[in-house]
Amino acid sequence: MNPLGVRPVINANATVTVLGGSLMPPPVVQAMASAAAQFVDLPELNQRVGERLADLTHNEAGYVTSGAAAAITLTVAACITTESQAFPVDAEVVMFASQRNGYDYSARLLGVRVVEVGASEEELREAVGRGPACVLWFAGAHYARGALPIEDVVRVAGEYGVPVVVDAAAQIPPVASLWRFTRDAGADAVIVSGGKGLRGPQASGLVLGKRWLVERVRAHTSPLHEIGRGMKVGKEELMGLLAAVEWTLQQDEEELLAGYERVVDGWIAGLQGLPGVVVERGYPSEAGQPHSRAVLHLTRDRDELVQQLFDGDPRVSVGTYGLPDDAIALNPQTLRPGEDKLVLEALLTLLKPG
């Protein structure tokens, strides 16, 4: 327990903002601490970090933002104009209707009009033919239904010279998301959260892609007095996110994902046979990542169990996103070693009869 009395949480939920995103590994913490101990020419550091991130991720350019939502705002702004104070009132952003979500507000706050299309080339071609600022496409298996694949979107939009921006905020793993949508599929930019799968500072995000677009993003941001002035990134986040990307690229992703599956196997085995509980493997994750969750269907009140877990000792958070009202999900991605057993014990205490 910290001095303010706020109890720590065992996170079997996800890399959600409300729980702090993810836990930073020691090299990231050290990089941030070192950056905090000295002054620096911040624009120069920003430029050098972006160049290094581009090299690491097989992109032309990179830019660190104050989160993925800010990255949407800045990247869409860059697709509209090079100067924040010259935004036209009739700019449009094309999105698939099935991909509309709370984060598209990050584009709408610029005053743009979102044009919805269905999963047909004809509708997309008609929309991009009107000369919108960009197509904003959301990555993840949970967004795939009702939308065209990114390769088709890039091909059609490219015929009209319309940029394609991919939001892949929670799409690590796989780490290839850092270059698959841009280098491989041809999108102009990809946006990734710094504080989720990359395990960098929570208040950081990353724009990777074409040099022309990233340089326009830079023109909208602090220390300039443009729309991104309040979305500033400190030297600590710059160095922390760079360290996080370097650290992530050094990990054995195949073994990481296999470890997640072993945890889920243990949960399923430990919860089998409980009265009023049906446990199954859910795949992919709530964000469409390539790993499983343990999904528990309950005959008792789901929300009451969620609250009991959160009020317990230890305090445990579980997921409900994208599930029916009778189910919870246990996500292995955000656990420290041994915490999976604590989650299982907490559930058994509450679910066993007597």
N, C-alpha and C positions, 0 to 999 in steps of 0.2 A: 504494500500500500504506500502511495506517495504522500508527501506532507499535506496535500490538499484533501486527502481522503478519497480520491478517485481510484477505484479498484482496477487493476489490470484485467484484461479479457483474454481468455483462450479463444482464438479466432478460428472456428470451424465453419465460417460463413463464406467469405471471399475477400478479395482485395478491395473492399468497399471503403469509400472515403470516411464514412461515419465511424469506422473503427481505426482509422489511421493509415489505410492503404496497405502497406506491407512493412516488414521489418528490415532495416538496412544492415547489410553485413559489415564486419569490421573495417574493410578497406574504404567503404563509402563514408562511414562515420569519421575515419581518420582524415580522409580528403577534405571533408567539410570543416573539421576542426583546424586543419592546417590553413585552409583558405581564410578562416575567421581571424587568424592571428596576424594578418598583414594587410596593408593597403595595396591597391593595384590599379592600373589603368583598366577600368571595367570594360569599355568597348573593345580594347585590344584583346583582353582575356576572352570575351564573348566570341570574337572572330576566330581566335586560335582554337577554342573548344569546339566551335562549329566545324572547323576544318578537320580536326581530329575525329570527330564523330562521323563525318562524311566518309573519311578513309576507312574507318572501322566497319561501316555498314554498307559499303559499296554504292554510295550515293554521291551526287555531284556536290551537295551542300547540306548543312545541317544547322539548326537553330534551337536553342533551349528556351522554353517558355515557362510561365508560371502555372503549369498544369495543362492537360489536354483540352479542356474546355476553352481556355484562353487561346490555345493553338488553333482551334477552329475559328474563333473570331479573327485572329490575326491573319490566318491563311486565306480566309474568304475575303477579308479586307484587301489583301495583296492581289487577289484575283480581280478586284473591282477597280482599284486605282493605286497609284504610287503615293498619293498624299491623302492622309486621313480626312483632312478638312475639305476635301473635294468630292465627297461621296454623292453620286447621283441618287435621285429619289426613286428611280425606276429599275434599279438593279434586281436581277433575278438569280436564284440558286435552284438548280434542279435536284430533286430528291425522289427516290422511289417511295410511293405511298406507304408501303409495308415497312419502310425503314424510319418513318417519322418517330421521334422520341424526344425526351426532355432536353437532350443536348443540342438539338437543332436551334434552341433559343440562342445559343452562342453565335449563330449566324444571323438570326432575326434581329438581334439587338443593333445590328448595323443599319437596320431599316430596309433590308432586302425583302423581296417577296419570294416565298418558297413555292415553286411550281412542282406539283406532284405528278408522277408518271407511273404507269403500271409496268408489268414485266414483259414489255414488247418493244422490239426495235423501232417499230413504227411510232409509238408514243414518244420514245426517247429522241428519235430523230426530229420529230416535230418540235419538241421542247428545245433542243440544242440549236435548232435552226433559227430560233429567234434571237440568238446571241446572248445567252445568260452569262453571268460572271464565271460560273463553274458548275460542275456536277459534284455534289457531296454524297459519297457512297460509304456506307457503314459496313465494316468487315465483321465476320463471325458467323458461325453456323446458324445462330438464332435469327440473323437478319437475311439469310440467303433466300428463304421462301418469299416469293412475290417480287423478286428483283433479278435483274440480269447479272450474270457473272462479270467480274471486274474486267476481264479481257474484252468482252463484248462492249462494255461501257466505254472503255478507252478507245476502242476501234471506231465506234460511232461518233463519239465526241470529238475525236481527232480529225474526222473528216470536216468538221466545222471550226476547228481551231479553238475548241472550248476546253479549258483545263479540267482535270479530274483530281479531286482531293479525296483521299481515303482516311476515314477515322478508324484506326485500329487500336484504340486506347488500351483495351484489355486483352489484346491478342498475342501476348507473350506469356507462356510458350504458345507456339514455337518462336524461337528467336529469329527465324527466317522472315518473320513479319517485318523486320527492319529493312528488308530489301526486296521481298517478293512482290509487293504491290507496285513498287517504283521501278527498280532495275529490271525485274522479270516481266511484270505485266504492263509497264509503261505509264502508270499514273504519274501525275506531275508532283504529287506530294503525298506522304503518309504521316499521320499523326499518331503518336504513341504516348501513353502516360508514363511519366518517370517513376511514379510511386506505386505501381502495381507489379507486374511480373518482372520488371527490371530491378526492383527493390532499391530504387534511388529515393531521393527526397520526395515526400508526398506532394509538396507544392512545386512540382516540376513536370514539364512535358517536353516533347521533342517533335520538331518538324524536320522531316528528311525528304530530299527530292531534288528537283531541278534547280539549278543555280539562280535562274532569273526570278523564280518564285520566292526562294528563300531570301534573296537580297531585297525583294519588295517587303517581305515580312519584317526584315531588319529596319526598313524605313518607317515602319509604323510603331516602333517600340521605344521604350525607355533606353537612354536618357532623353530622347527627343520628346517634345511635347505634342504627341500624337495620340491616337486612340489607345495605344498600348502603354501609355505612361503609367497607368495604375496597375499594370500587369508586370511590373518589373521583376527581374531575376537577379538575385544577389550572387556574389562571388562564391558563396558557400554552395548554393544550388548548382551553379555551373560546374564546379569541380566535383561535387557529389554525384551528379548525373553522369559525368564522364567516367568516374570511377565505377559507377554501377554498370554502365554499358561494357566497360572493359572486363569487369568481374563476371557478368552474365555470359559473355562470349567465351570465357574460359571454362565454364561449367560443362559437365557431361549431361546434355539434355536428355539423352536416351535413358540414362540411369535415373535422372531426376523424375521423369515421367513414370518409370518402372517403380520407383519408390512410392509415388502417389498411389499407384494401383495396389501395392502391397498394403498400404494403410487402409484403403477401401475394402480390400479383401478381409482384413482383420475386423473392421466394423461389421461387415455383413455376417461373418461367422459368429461374432460375439452377440449379435442382436437377433439371430434366427430363433424362432420358436417362442418368442415372447407373446403372451396373450394380447390381442388387440393391436398387433404390430405386424406389418408386412414390409420387409426390407428388400430392396433391389438395387442393382447398379444403374445409375443414371449416367448417360454419356451423350454428348460432351458435357463440359461444365456449364454453369449458368451463363458464362460469357462466350460459349462456343469454343472453348479451348480443348485441345486433344487429350483430355484426361477425364476420369470418372469422378462421380460423387456417390456416396451412399444415400439413397432416398428411402425415407421411412414413411409409410402410409399408416395413419393412426385411426382408431375408432374413438379415441378420447379427443377433447378439445385441443386443437393444434396450438392456438395462440397462448393458451394457458401453459402448455409445456414449454414453449419458447420463453415465456416470461420466467418460469421456474428455473430454467437453465441459466438465464441471465442474472437472476437474483441469488443463485446458489454460490457455494464456495468450493471450488473455484467458480468464477463467473465465466460462463460459456455462451458464445454467440453461434447460432446455426442459421442456415439459409432457408428462405421461403420463396425467393424470386423465381417466377416462371413455373411454379408448382400449383397443383390444386389445393383447396383449402384444408385437405386432410393430411398434408405431407410437409415434412421438413427435409433438408438436405445437409449432409456433412461433407465439407470440402477439405481435402488434404493439403491444398496448396499453401495455406497460410500458417501451418502448424510448425512449432519447433519440435525437435526430437523428443519423443516421449509424451507429448501432449495428446496424441491420438488415444492413448490409454486412459488419460484423465477424462476425455470426452466420453469414452465408452463407459467408464465407471459412473459418471454423472447421469448418463441416460439409464443405465441399469438400476441405479438407485431410485429413479423416478418411475420407471416403467415396470419393474418387477412387482408382482402381486404381494400383498402382505407387508 
